[in-house]
């Protein structure tokens, strides 16, 4: 299970508002990942309340905040402690004077720091086992917007968000070496209403994704809403055919609420009560989804 060790107070408490702009910028390293998360959350709160940032900058900052939260959790921070620290930091940031010199200066630095970030069209979010690839370029053809690859036995799957202009659906596209056709697919993940946090017996790159799911009694499932032949734009190179399964919108939201150290399972159901299971690392799914939202603003 996750650790309940409380983290020390982050740097935000002694650095003040003048440190927010620098520490909220992408790529800036702090002594501890939790400090970066709190800095970005506080900056975002001040920006939202005071109307400091354009929708594009605000969206970029939101994506960076989600990424910093994932890094803090992977570094060992307790999720409930992070939530408490974030709530406290946002409360303090909400009490700042919007027209103060320090806040205005911080806002200008954030705008400058994120100017280049807004122009980035592709990102890779590394995980312990697998990466998420984000793509918010425009084009006429549907494409993967946020995706992760998985191999299970002789079969392979690409899972994530796909669409034309933006991420329109949560999909699993699978190819099966023996040519068999599953009649359905379901997405299995931890049920936040039945658990207090992630079920992590083993973590890190050496731990299999199958060990990062809770017992079946603590999970919930989402049955795919539709099945169809996969279009060539969603298939891996040199693969001619595969099956696409679309999951409910609620499943994407639930996935974004999970701990980045967890995994989920995609179960493909075949006749004869046979199941083939592929695993996906939660990782920075929430950060990647926030990154995609920048394109729609």
Secondary structure by P-SEA (a helix, b strand, c coil): ccccccccccccccccccccccccccccccccaaaaaaaaaaaaaaaaaaccccaaaaaaaaaaaaaaaaaaaaacccaaaaaaaaaaaaaaaaacccccaaaaaaaaaaaaaacccccccbbbbbcccbbbbbbcccccccccccbbbbbccccccccccccccccccbbbbbbbcccccccbbbbbbbccccccccccccccccccccccccccccbbbbcccccccccccccccccccbbbbbbcaaaaaaaaaccccbbbbbbbbcccbbbbbbbbbccaaaaaaaaaacccc
